[in-house]
């Protein structure tokens, strides 16, 4: 049960960040930030984070980055519907 919870923790955190960004439409760009963690809750350094269009058929990359030594990342993006 513990592992299942941790597998959904990162997507939940990202969803919360994206939903707050979606409701604050007063700027021209948005910021997606978060931490990529392993099953022990430790940050994963140099993990790749990619932002793509919502269309599952698209292979276009909107933005991407790698995490820092603590597993943290920040990406500036234009408003719109995306998937991570």
C-alpha positions as CSV (number, residue, x, y, z in Angstrom):
1,X,0.0,0.0,0.0
2,X,2.9,2.4,0.8
3,X,4.5,2.0,-2.6
4,X,1.2,2.6,-4.4
5,X,0.7,5.8,-2.5
6,X,4.2,7.1,-3.4
7,X,3.7,6.2,-7.1
8,X,0.8,8.7,-7.2
9,X,2.3,11.4,-5.0
10,X,4.3,13.0,-7.7
11,X,1.5,13.2,-10.3
12,X,-0.8,14.5,-7.6
13,X,1.7,17.3,-6.7
14,X,2.2,18.2,-10.4
15,X,-1.6,18.2,-10.9
16,X,-2.0,20.6,-8.0
17,X,0.7,22.9,-9.3
18,X,-0.8,22.9,-12.8
19,X,-4.4,23.5,-11.6
20,X,-3.3,26.5,-9.6
21,X,-1.4,27.9,-12.6
22,X,-4.4,27.3,-14.9
23,X,-6.6,29.4,-12.6
24,X,-4.2,32.3,-12.3
25,X,-4.5,33.7,-15.9
26,X,-3.1,37.2,-15.1
27,X,0.3,36.5,-16.6
28,X,1.5,35.5,-20.1
29,X,3.5,32.5,-18.9
30,X,3.2,29.9,-16.2
31,X,5.7,28.1,-14.0
32,X,5.7,24.4,-13.4
33,X,7.8,23.3,-10.5
34,X,8.2,20.3,-8.3
35,X,10.4,17.5,-7.0
36,X,11.0,14.1,-8.5
37,X,11.3,11.6,-5.7
38,X,12.1,7.9,-5.5
39,X,10.1,5.3,-3.4
40,X,12.1,6.4,-0.3
41,X,11.1,10.0,-0.7
42,X,14.5,11.2,-1.7
43,X,15.0,13.6,-4.6
44,X,16.3,12.1,-7.9
45,X,19.1,14.2,-9.4
46,X,19.4,14.7,-13.1
47,X,15.9,13.2,-13.8
48,X,14.3,14.4,-17.1
49,X,11.0,16.3,-16.9
50,X,9.2,16.8,-20.2
51,X,6.1,18.9,-20.9
52,X,4.1,17.8,-24.0
53,X,0.8,18.7,-25.7
54,X,-2.3,17.0,-24.3
55,X,-2.8,15.1,-27.6
56,X,-1.4,11.5,-27.0
57,X,-0.5,11.2,-30.7
58,X,1.8,14.2,-30.6
59,X,5.5,13.7,-30.1
60,X,6.1,17.5,-29.9
61,X,8.1,18.6,-26.8
62,X,6.9,22.0,-25.4
63,X,9.5,22.3,-22.7
64,X,11.8,20.2,-20.7
65,X,14.5,20.2,-18.1
66,X,16.6,18.1,-15.7
67,X,16.2,18.1,-12.0
68,X,18.9,19.6,-9.7
69,X,20.9,17.6,-7.1
70,X,17.9,17.6,-4.8
71,X,15.4,16.4,-7.5
72,X,13.8,19.9,-7.9
73,X,12.9,21.5,-11.2
74,X,11.2,24.6,-12.6
75,X,10.0,25.2,-16.1
76,X,8.5,28.4,-17.6
77,X,5.7,27.7,-20.1
78,X,3.0,29.4,-22.0
79,X,-0.6,28.8,-20.8
80,X,-2.4,25.9,-22.3
81,X,-3.4,22.3,-21.8
82,X,-0.4,20.0,-21.4
83,X,0.6,16.6,-20.0
84,X,3.7,15.6,-18.1
